[in-house]
Amino acid sequence: MPSTPHIFPAVPSSPTADRKPRGAAAGHRISPKGLQTKAHIVDVALQLAMHNGLESLSIGGLAEATQMSKSGVFAHFGSREELQISVIREYHHRFEQEVFYPALQAERGLPRLRALFDHWMKRTTIELDSGCIYISGAIEFHDNIGPVRNALVESVSIWHAAMRRTINQCKELDDLRPDADENQILSEIHALILVLHYEARFLRSPGAMQRALTGFDNILWRYGAPASAKN
């Protein structure tokens, strides 16, 4: 049976995020300078959110950080909620550029699954000095129902779906046991990343990176297909 091709679409739009930017509603095209300014605001907001969390973002605080007026920042987003969603989208975009797409260069099956984990690990090492919006956001918005939480859930779900497809490809290629539960494997792989953040960033525990790599190898060994199935 042919495997499903990899698809890592952009985060689906929320009702709030679907609003047209100010000026667009009147049929006016946003100038390149306006787009550049908005991209700069989002970049600054992303850095702040990675260090202090999405809930730390405010129109006033961002205006001060970018040396703009509150009205100037507000004109690009319209609300704090839209600002937060824009930051999630930018984080998602950078995640897929650094983790997902480079891994597609690897051969289907275990080489690609390993590449996905390796790139995820590299991304994690960078975030040890700042923070992961997926992790901090899950804490900040676990009970806060609304568009911002929805955008976070959608983004993480898209990434998990990409990992799950790769795991299923491994099963189809007899790299993993056909009866292996892809959700269980995904959960165990994701757990390695969560533990790495806790051990390396919070506990400052030596050897955390190597333990994560060893844990991944153990997962592949436990769920690996018998040699006879590959012949």
Summary of the structure (lengths in Angstrom):
residues: 231
radius of gyration: 20.1
end to end distance: 18.1
largest distance: 67.5
contacts: 661
relative contact order: 0.12
helix: 68%
strand: 1%
